[in-house]
Amino acid sequence: MTSNSSDIPDNEKASLVGSLSNLKYGSFSRALKTFAKTINKSKKIHGFSPTKLASKAIKLRNKISHNSEISADLNIDIITKGIRQMVLGLVYFGANTIFQTFQFICPQTR
């Protein structure tokens, strides 16, 4: 059955098809969180679990991109070192499998 052979009104079909086709695209935040969940949960990266480090990195990125004040719990040095360690682990140990799984699409700048 194709989308055109259903009894769903055209405007709802178009909305559903659009929503479903967007599932292959995700935000940077979601991709980083998903990646962090694949790392051994007992592993600490500069004192943080991978998911906590990803959350802090996303929070820091949002603060920087919105030119907001960076709070003391967002230590730029430790977070960037942690993300660097995470990326180096990806490059050295998982590049072949990880890069086949993730697709990063950068939106156009405004």
N, CA, C and O atoms as CSV, one atom per row, in Angstrom:
chain,resi,resn,atom,element,x,y,z
A,1,MET,N,N,0.844,-1.179,0.000
A,1,MET,CA,C,0.000,0.000,0.000
A,1,MET,C,C,0.886,1.237,0.000
A,1,MET,O,O,1.843,1.317,0.770
A,2,THR,N,N,0.581,2.178,-0.838
A,2,THR,CA,C,1.327,3.432,-0.868
A,2,THR,C,C,0.524,4.511,-0.165
A,2,THR,O,O,-0.660,4.329,0.117
A,3,SER,N,N,1.171,5.638,0.117
A,3,SER,CA,C,0.476,6.726,0.808
A,3,SER,C,C,-0.670,7.286,-0.034
A,3,SER,O,O,-1.631,7.825,0.515
A,4,ASN,N,N,-0.580,7.166,-1.344
A,4,ASN,CA,C,-1.618,7.718,-2.207
A,4,ASN,C,C,-2.873,6.859,-2.271
A,4,ASN,O,O,-3.913,7.339,-2.722
A,5,SER,N,N,-2.811,5.596,-1.832
A,5,SER,CA,C,-3.968,4.716,-1.946
A,5,SER,C,C,-4.792,4.657,-0.659
A,5,SER,O,O,-5.703,3.834,-0.562
A,6,SER,N,N,-4.506,5.486,0.310
A,6,SER,CA,C,-5.253,5.468,1.570
A,6,SER,C,C,-6.391,6.477,1.545
A,6,SER,O,O,-6.482,7.310,0.644
A,7,ASP,N,N,-7.261,6.387,2.555
A,7,ASP,CA,C,-8.380,7.315,2.683
A,7,ASP,C,C,-8.020,8.553,3.506
A,7,ASP,O,O,-8.895,9.362,3.814
A,8,ILE,N,N,-6.779,8.703,3.855
A,8,ILE,CA,C,-6.324,9.855,4.647
A,8,ILE,C,C,-6.370,11.102,3.766
A,8,ILE,O,O,-5.932,11.059,2.616
A,9,PRO,N,N,-6.892,12.208,4.288
A,9,PRO,CA,C,-6.919,13.457,3.506
A,9,PRO,C,C,-5.515,13.865,3.060
A,9,PRO,O,O,-4.534,13.590,3.751
A,10,ASP,N,N,-5.425,14.518,1.913
A,10,ASP,CA,C,-4.133,14.882,1.315
A,10,ASP,C,C,-3.246,15.695,2.251
A,10,ASP,O,O,-2.041,15.455,2.327
A,11,ASN,N,N,-3.834,16.659,2.968
A,11,ASN,CA,C,-3.005,17.495,3.852
A,11,ASN,C,C,-2.404,16.674,4.992
A,11,ASN,O,O,-1.268,16.921,5.396
A,12,GLU,N,N,-3.160,15.691,5.519
A,12,GLU,CA,C,-2.626,14.827,6.566
A,12,GLU,C,C,-1.573,13.871,6.016
A,12,GLU,O,O,-0.582,13.580,6.687
A,13,LYS,N,N,-1.789,13.379,4.782
A,13,LYS,CA,C,-0.791,12.515,4.142
A,13,LYS,C,C,0.523,13.260,3.989
A,13,LYS,O,O,1.589,12.738,4.313
A,14,ALA,N,N,0.432,14.497,3.487
A,14,ALA,CA,C,1.647,15.295,3.279
A,14,ALA,C,C,2.370,15.525,4.598
A,14,ALA,O,O,3.599,15.467,4.653
A,15,SER,N,N,1.615,15.785,5.662
A,15,SER,CA,C,2.212,16.008,6.978
A,15,SER,C,C,2.894,14.741,7.487
A,15,SER,O,O,4.014,14.799,7.994
A,16,LEU,N,N,2.225,13.603,7.354
A,16,LEU,CA,C,2.803,12.330,7.798
A,16,LEU,C,C,4.054,11.966,7.009
A,16,LEU,O,O,5.061,11.561,7.590
A,17,VAL,N,N,3.995,12.107,5.702
A,17,VAL,CA,C,5.147,11.784,4.866
A,17,VAL,C,C,6.322,12.689,5.223
A,17,VAL,O,O,7.456,12.220,5.318
A,18,GLY,N,N,6.063,13.978,5.421
A,18,GLY,CA,C,7.116,14.917,5.807
A,18,GLY,C,C,7.725,14.573,7.152
A,18,GLY,O,O,8.946,14.598,7.312
A,19,SER,N,N,6.877,14.252,8.122
A,19,SER,CA,C,7.369,13.905,9.452
A,19,SER,C,C,8.190,12.626,9.425
A,19,SER,O,O,9.245,12.553,10.055
A,20,LEU,N,N,7.720,11.630,8.709
A,20,LEU,CA,C,8.455,10.369,8.627
A,20,LEU,C,C,9.776,10.518,7.889
A,20,LEU,O,O,10.769,9.892,8.260
A,21,SER,N,N,9.794,11.338,6.850
A,21,SER,CA,C,11.049,11.506,6.103
A,21,SER,C,C,12.086,12.258,6.920
A,21,SER,O,O,13.283,12.103,6.680
A,22,ASN,N,N,11.653,13.070,7.883
A,22,ASN,CA,C,12.594,13.805,8.736
A,22,ASN,C,C,13.199,12.946,9.836
A,22,ASN,O,O,14.117,13.392,10.524
A,23,LEU,N,N,12.701,11.715,10.018
A,23,LEU,CA,C,13.253,10.861,11.063
A,23,LEU,C,C,14.709,10.500,10.825
A,23,LEU,O,O,15.430,10.187,11.772
A,24,LYS,N,N,15.152,10.541,9.571
A,24,LYS,CA,C,16.548,10.199,9.302
A,24,LYS,C,C,17.500,11.334,9.679
A,24,LYS,O,O,18.712,11.131,9.748
A,25,TYR,N,N,16.965,12.502,9.918
A,25,TYR,CA,C,17.787,13.635,10.323
A,25,TYR,C,C,17.604,13.857,11.811
A,25,TYR,O,O,16.495,13.725,12.329
A,26,GLY,N,N,18.668,14.189,12.494
A,26,GLY,CA,C,18.572,14.461,13.915
A,26,GLY,C,C,19.477,15.607,14.290
A,26,GLY,O,O,20.352,16.008,13.522
A,27,SER,N,N,19.262,16.114,15.447
A,27,SER,CA,C,20.069,17.235,15.906
A,27,SER,C,C,21.429,16.745,16.393
A,27,SER,O,O,21.618,15.564,16.685
A,28,PHE,N,N,22.355,17.670,16.472
A,28,PHE,CA,C,23.679,17.372,17.021
A,28,PHE,C,C,23.536,16.860,18.452
A,28,PHE,O,O,24.188,15.893,18.845
A,29,SER,N,N,22.676,17.519,19.223
A,29,SER,CA,C,22.481,17.127,20.620
A,29,SER,C,C,22.026,15.681,20.726
A,29,SER,O,O,22.553,14.914,21.532
A,30,ARG,N,N,21.058,15.315,19.921
A,30,ARG,CA,C,20.538,13.951,19.963
A,30,ARG,C,C,21.614,12.948,19.533
A,30,ARG,O,O,21.758,11.885,20.137
A,31,ALA,N,N,22.363,13.296,18.490
A,31,ALA,CA,C,23.419,12.394,18.012
A,31,ALA,C,C,24.494,12.201,19.078
A,31,ALA,O,O,24.960,11.081,19.287
A,32,LEU,N,N,24.895,13.280,19.756
A,32,LEU,CA,C,25.923,13.170,20.795
A,32,LEU,C,C,25.416,12.348,21.976
A,32,LEU,O,O,26.150,11.519,22.515
A,33,LYS,N,N,24.169,12.572,22.380
A,33,LYS,CA,C,23.597,11.794,23.489
A,33,LYS,C,C,23.500,10.313,23.120
A,33,LYS,O,O,23.807,9.442,23.933
A,34,THR,N,N,23.073,10.038,21.896
A,34,THR,CA,C,22.968,8.648,21.443
A,34,THR,C,C,24.333,7.987,21.422
A,34,THR,O,O,24.483,6.847,21.861
A,35,PHE,N,N,25.330,8.700,20.913
A,35,PHE,CA,C,26.690,8.165,20.893
A,35,PHE,C,C,27.187,7.905,22.309
A,35,PHE,O,O,27.768,6.853,22.574
A,36,ALA,N,N,26.967,8.851,23.224
A,36,ALA,CA,C,27.442,8.711,24.606
A,36,ALA,C,C,26.836,7.475,25.273
A,36,ALA,O,O,27.485,6.830,26.097
A,37,LYS,N,N,25.606,7.151,24.921
A,37,LYS,CA,C,24.948,5.976,25.514
A,37,LYS,C,C,25.593,4.671,25.054
A,37,LYS,O,O,25.408,3.637,25.696
A,38,THR,N,N,26.340,4.700,23.962
A,38,THR,CA,C,26.976,3.479,23.462
A,38,THR,C,C,28.303,3.194,24.164
A,38,THR,O,O,28.862,2.107,24.015
A,39,ILE,N,N,28.810,4.160,24.926
A,39,ILE,CA,C,30.086,3.994,25.624
A,39,ILE,C,C,29.828,3.295,26.954
A,39,ILE,O,O,28.805,3.533,27.596
A,40,ASN,N,N,30.743,2.444,27.362
A,40,ASN,CA,C,30.647,1.715,28.621
A,40,ASN,C,C,30.258,2.669,29.752
A,40,ASN,O,O,30.973,3.629,30.040
A,41,LYS,N,N,29.125,2.398,30.383
A,41,LYS,CA,C,28.598,3.297,31.409
A,41,LYS,C,C,29.493,3.424,32.634
A,41,LYS,O,O,29.432,4.430,33.341
A,42,SER,N,N,30.323,2.416,32.894
A,42,SER,CA,C,31.214,2.497,34.057
A,42,SER,C,C,32.449,3.334,33.758
A,42,SER,O,O,33.193,3.686,34.673
A,43,LYS,N,N,32.675,3.653,32.503
A,43,LYS,CA,C,33.836,4.450,32.098
A,43,LYS,C,C,33.614,5.907,32.492
A,43,LYS,O,O,32.566,6.487,32.208
A,44,LYS,N,N,34.604,6.481,33.144
A,44,LYS,CA,C,34.557,7.903,33.498
A,44,LYS,C,C,35.504,8.652,32.575
A,44,LYS,O,O,36.631,8.220,32.336
A,45,ILE,N,N,35.038,9.762,32.067
A,45,ILE,CA,C,35.854,10.605,31.201
A,45,ILE,C,C,36.013,11.940,31.919
A,45,ILE,O,O,35.073,12.729,32.012
A,46,HIS,N,N,37.203,12.174,32.417
A,46,HIS,CA,C,37.495,13.377,33.215
A,46,HIS,C,C,36.474,13.555,34.342
A,46,HIS,O,O,36.010,14.660,34.620
A,47,GLY,N,N,36.140,12.424,34.983
A,47,GLY,CA,C,35.260,12.457,36.146
A,47,GLY,C,C,33.774,12.370,35.839
A,47,GLY,O,O,32.963,12.354,36.765
A,48,PHE,N,N,33.397,12.315,34.585
A,48,PHE,CA,C,31.984,12.267,34.206
A,48,PHE,C,C,31.661,10.969,33.479
A,48,PHE,O,O,32.501,10.407,32.776
A,49,SER,N,N,30.429,10.505,33.660
A,49,SER,CA,C,29.965,9.412,32.812
A,49,SER,C,C,29.848,9.978,31.388
A,49,SER,O,O,29.702,11.190,31.226
A,50,PRO,N,N,29.907,9.141,30.375
A,50,PRO,CA,C,29.793,9.649,29.005
A,50,PRO,C,C,28.510,10.452,28.762
A,50,PRO,O,O,28.541,11.472,28.074
A,51,THR,N,N,27.387,9.998,29.321
A,51,THR,CA,C,26.130,10.731,29.095
A,51,THR,C,C,26.131,12.074,29.817
A,51,THR,O,O,25.598,13.055,29.300
A,52,LYS,N,N,26.726,12.125,31.012
A,52,LYS,CA,C,26.811,13.403,31.745
A,52,LYS,C,C,27.738,14.374,31.015
A,52,LYS,O,O,27.448,15.566,30.922
A,53,LEU,N,N,28.855,13.855,30.498
A,53,LEU,CA,C,29.772,14.694,29.732
A,53,LEU,C,C,29.081,15.244,28.482
A,53,LEU,O,O,29.230,16.421,28.153
A,54,ALA,N,N,28.332,14.395,27.793
A,54,ALA,CA,C,27.603,14.843,26.598
A,54,ALA,C,C,26.604,15.941,26.970
A,54,ALA,O,O,26.498,16.946,26.267
A,55,SER,N,N,25.876,15.754,28.067
A,55,SER,CA,C,24.907,16.777,28.505
A,55,SER,C,C,25.591,18.089,28.827
A,55,SER,O,O,25.101,19.156,28.458
A,56,LYS,N,N,26.729,18.016,29.518
A,56,LYS,CA,C,27.468,19.240,29.853
A,56,LYS,C,C,28.000,19.911,28.584
A,56,LYS,O,O,27.966,21.136,28.470
A,57,ALA,N,N,28.490,19.114,27.635
A,57,ALA,CA,C,29.008,19.678,26.383
A,57,ALA,C,C,27.895,20.364,25.601
A,57,ALA,O,O,28.108,21.431,25.026
A,58,ILE,N,N,26.732,19.770,25.574
A,58,ILE,CA,C,25.591,20.369,24.866
A,58,ILE,C,C,25.170,21.667,25.549
A,58,ILE,O,O,24.895,22.670,24.889
A,59,LYS,N,N,25.125,21.633,26.869
A,59,LYS,CA,C,24.759,22.842,27.628
A,59,LYS,C,C,25.772,23.957,27.365
A,59,LYS,O,O,25.397,25.111,27.160
A,60,LEU,N,N,27.060,23.602,27.373
A,60,LEU,CA,C,28.113,24.578,27.110
A,60,LEU,C,C,27.993,25.132,25.694
A,60,LEU,O,O,28.094,26.342,25.489
A,61,ARG,N,N,27.780,24.257,24.723
A,61,ARG,CA,C,27.613,24.688,23.329
A,61,ARG,C,C,26.452,25.668,23.197
A,61,ARG,O,O,26.560,26.677,22.501
A,62,ASN,N,N,25.335,25.365,23.873
A,62,ASN,CA,C,24.170,26.247,23.809
A,62,ASN,C,C,24.457,27.609,24.450
A,62,ASN,O,O,24.033,28.645,23.937
A,63,LYS,N,N,25.175,27.595,25.566
A,63,LYS,CA,C,25.527,28.861,26.227
A,63,LYS,C,C,26.408,29.716,25.309
A,63,LYS,O,O,26.189,30.918,25.165
A,64,ILE,N,N,27.401,29.078,24.694
A,64,ILE,CA,C,28.304,29.814,23.806
A,64,ILE,C,C,27.557,30.327,22.581
A,64,ILE,O,O,27.717,31.485,22.195
A,65,SER,N,N,26.741,29.472,21.971
A,65,SER,CA,C,26.062,29.883,20.738
A,65,SER,C,C,25.015,30.967,20.986
A,65,SER,O,O,24.697,31.734,20.076
A,66,HIS,N,N,24.475,31.042,22.205
A,66,HIS,CA,C,23.489,32.082,22.517
A,66,HIS,C,C,24.102,33.242,23.296
A,66,HIS,O,O,23.398,34.113,23.806
A,67,ASN,N,N,25.443,33.231,23.374
A,67,ASN,CA,C,26.175,34.303,24.039
A,67,ASN,C,C,25.667,34.534,25.469
A,67,ASN,O,O,25.507,35.672,25.911
A,68,SER,N,N,25.418,33.429,26.178
A,68,SER,CA,C,24.928,33.493,27.553
A,68,SER,C,C,26.089,33.312,28.530
A,68,SER,O,O,27.169,32.846,28.167
A,69,GLU,N,N,25.833,33.694,29.767
A,69,GLU,CA,C,26.847,33.540,30.803
A,69,GLU,C,C,27.079,32.055,31.078
A,69,GLU,O,O,26.130,31.276,31.174
A,70,ILE,N,N,28.341,31.676,31.202
A,70,ILE,CA,C,28.704,30.281,31.451
A,70,ILE,C,C,28.889,30.092,32.949
A,70,ILE,O,O,29.718,30.753,33.574
A,71,SER,N,N,28.103,29.179,33.515
A,71,SER,CA,C,28.147,28.940,34.956
A,71,SER,C,C,29.396,28.148,35.339
A,71,SER,O,O,30.053,27.543,34.491
A,72,ALA,N,N,29.704,28.167,36.630
A,72,ALA,CA,C,30.929,27.527,37.137
A,72,ALA,C,C,30.932,26.016,36.918
A,72,ALA,O,O,31.999,25.415,36.788
A,73,ASP,N,N,29.751,25.395,36.876
A,73,ASP,CA,C,29.719,23.937,36.689
A,73,ASP,C,C,30.043,23.525,35.252
A,73,ASP,O,O,30.193,22.338,34.959
A,74,LEU,N,N,30.149,24.491,34.376
A,74,LEU,CA,C,30.502,24.213,32.977
A,74,LEU,C,C,31.954,24.628,32.737
A,74,LEU,O,O,32.226,25.619,32.061
A,75,ASN,N,N,32.864,23.864,33.295
A,75,ASN,CA,C,34.292,24.136,33.162
A,75,ASN,C,C,34.716,23.816,31.725
A,75,ASN,O,O,34.815,22.650,31.346
A,76,ILE,N,N,34.963,24.853,30.939
A,76,ILE,CA,C,35.273,24.685,29.514
A,76,ILE,C,C,36.477,23.771,29.321
A,76,ILE,O,O,36.465,22.905,28.445
A,77,ASP,N,N,37.506,23.956,30.124
A,77,ASP,CA,C,38.723,23.167,29.966
A,77,ASP,C,C,38.449,21.675,30.162
A,77,ASP,O,O,38.864,20.854,29.343
A,78,ILE,N,N,37.760,21.329,31.232
A,78,ILE,CA,C,37.491,19.912,31.513
A,78,ILE,C,C,36.541,19.319,30.479
A,78,ILE,O,O,36.741,18.191,30.029
A,79,ILE,N,N,35.524,20.060,30.104
A,79,ILE,CA,C,34.559,19.544,29.117
A,79,ILE,C,C,35.228,19.326,27.766
A,79,ILE,O,O,35.008,18.296,27.129
A,80,THR,N,N,36.044,20.285,27.321
A,80,THR,CA,C,36.701,20.107,26.015
A,80,THR,C,C,37.719,18.965,26.059
A,80,THR,O,O,37.861,18.229,25.083
A,81,LYS,N,N,38.423,18.813,27.176
A,81,LYS,CA,C,39.345,17.675,27.302
A,81,LYS,C,C,38.574,16.355,27.266
A,81,LYS,O,O,39.017,15.388,26.647
A,82,GLY,N,N,37.431,16.323,27.923
A,82,GLY,CA,C,36.608,15.115,27.927
A,82,GLY,C,C,36.081,14.774,26.541
A,82,GLY,O,O,36.119,13.616,26.123
A,83,ILE,N,N,35.593,15.776,25.837
A,83,ILE,CA,C,35.086,15.542,24.478
A,83,ILE,C,C,36.238,15.123,23.566
A,83,ILE,O,O,36.070,14.261,22.702
A,84,ARG,N,N,37.395,15.730,23.759
A,84,ARG,CA,C,38.575,15.336,22.969
A,84,ARG,C,C,38.909,13.873,23.217
A,84,ARG,O,O,39.185,13.131,22.273
A,85,GLN,N,N,38.888,13.448,24.483
A,85,GLN,CA,C,39.173,12.058,24.807
A,85,GLN,C,C,38.120,11.138,24.187
A,85,GLN,O,O,38.452,10.061,23.690
A,86,MET,N,N,36.863,11.553,24.214
A,86,MET,CA,C,35.786,10.762,23.627
A,86,MET,C,C,36.004,10.601,22.121
A,86,MET,O,O,35.846,9.508,21.577
A,87,VAL,N,N,36.367,11.696,21.455
A,87,VAL,CA,C,36.591,11.667,20.003
A,87,VAL,C,C,37.822,10.826,19.661
A,87,VAL,O,O,37.803,10.065,18.694
A,88,LEU,N,N,38.895,10.962,20.451
A,88,LEU,CA,C,40.080,10.148,20.195
A,88,LEU,C,C,39.766,8.657,20.344
A,88,LEU,O,O,40.259,7.831,19.577
A,89,GLY,N,N,38.947,8.327,21.331
A,89,GLY,CA,C,38.520,6.943,21.487
A,89,GLY,C,C,37.735,6.478,20.269
A,89,GLY,O,O,37.883,5.341,19.820
A,90,LEU,N,N,36.917,7.349,19.749
A,90,LEU,CA,C,36.147,7.042,18.538
A,90,LEU,C,C,37.074,6.810,17.352
A,90,LEU,O,O,36.914,5.846,16.603
A,91,VAL,N,N,38.040,7.700,17.191
A,91,VAL,CA,C,38.971,7.600,16.060
A,91,VAL,C,C,39.817,6.338,16.156
A,91,VAL,O,O,39.980,5.625,15.165
A,92,TYR,N,N,40.356,6.055,17.339
A,92,TYR,CA,C,41.263,4.925,17.483
A,92,TYR,C,C,40.572,3.572,17.586
A,92,TYR,O,O,41.110,2.564,17.129
A,93,PHE,N,N,39.374,3.544,18.188
A,93,PHE,CA,C,38.782,2.247,18.475
A,93,PHE,C,C,37.470,1.949,17.755
A,93,PHE,O,O,37.098,0.784,17.623
A,94,GLY,N,N,36.768,2.970,17.292
A,94,GLY,CA,C,35.452,2.664,16.757
A,94,GLY,C,C,35.070,3.343,15.478
A,94,GLY,O,O,33.898,3.331,15.100
A,95,ALA,N,N,36.024,3.936,14.798
A,95,ALA,CA,C,35.672,4.723,13.612
A,95,ALA,C,C,34.933,3.909,12.565
A,95,ALA,O,O,33.956,4.391,11.992
A,96,ASN,N,N,35.366,2.709,12.306
A,96,ASN,CA,C,34.740,1.925,11.247
A,96,ASN,C,C,33.280,1.614,11.537
A,96,ASN,O,O,32.452,1.656,10.627
A,97,THR,N,N,32.949,1.305,12.778
A,97,THR,CA,C,31.564,0.972,13.079
A,97,THR,C,C,30.735,2.208,13.376
A,97,THR,O,O,29.586,2.294,12.944
A,98,ILE,N,N,31.286,3.160,14.099
A,98,ILE,CA,C,30.514,4.342,14.482
A,98,ILE,C,C,30.157,5.192,13.268
A,98,ILE,O,O,29.007,5.606,13.123
A,99,PHE,N,N,31.123,5.458,12.398
A,99,PHE,CA,C,30.838,6.347,11.280
A,99,PHE,C,C,29.876,5.732,10.279
A,99,PHE,O,O,29.265,6.461,9.498
A,100,GLN,N,N,29.723,4.427,10.278
A,100,GLN,CA,C,28.722,3.812,9.416
A,100,GLN,C,C,27.329,3.980,10.009
A,100,GLN,O,O,26.337,3.915,9.284
A,101,THR,N,N,27.245,4.195,11.312
A,101,THR,CA,C,25.963,4.299,11.998
A,101,THR,C,C,25.416,5.720,11.983
A,101,THR,O,O,24.213,5.918,11.815
A,102,PHE,N,N,26.283,6.709,12.156
A,102,PHE,CA,C,25.840,8.088,12.283
A,102,PHE,C,C,25.992,8.853,10.981
A,102,PHE,O,O,26.930,8.635,10.214
A,103,GLN,N,N,25.063,9.739,10.753
A,103,GLN,CA,C,25.140,10.628,9.611
A,103,GLN,C,C,24.943,12.040,10.157
A,103,GLN,O,O,23.909,12.350,10.748
A,104,PHE,N,N,25.932,12.878,9.955
A,104,PHE,CA,C,25.852,14.244,10.447
A,104,PHE,C,C,25.539,15.171,9.280
A,104,PHE,O,O,26.236,15.168,8.266
A,105,ILE,N,N,24.495,15.954,9.433
A,105,ILE,CA,C,24.105,16.895,8.397
A,105,ILE,C,C,24.088,18.275,9.035
A,105,ILE,O,O,23.348,18.523,9.986
A,106,CYS,N,N,24.893,19.146,8.514
A,106,CYS,CA,C,24.968,20.503,9.064
A,106,CYS,C,C,23.946,21.382,8.365
A,106,CYS,O,O,23.934,21.448,7.136
A,107,PRO,N,N,23.092,22.054,9.116
A,107,PRO,CA,C,22.142,22.974,8.484
A,107,PRO,C,C,22.875,24.185,7.927
A,107,PRO,O,O,23.957,24.549,8.387
A,108,GLN,N,N,22.263,24.791,6.934
A,108,GLN,CA,C,22.873,25.997,6.356
A,108,GLN,C,C,22.859,27.100,7.394
A,108,GLN,O,O,21.939,27.203,8.206
A,109,THR,N,N,23.896,27.921,7.352
A,109,THR,CA,C,23.931,29.055,8.272
A,109,THR,C,C,23.003,30.130,7.755
A,109,THR,O,O,22.743,30.241,6.557
A,110,ARG,N,N,22.522,30.899,8.671
A,110,ARG,CA,C,21.569,31.954,8.291
A,110,ARG,C,C,22.257,33.174,7.787
A,110,ARG,O,O,21.599,34.150,7.427
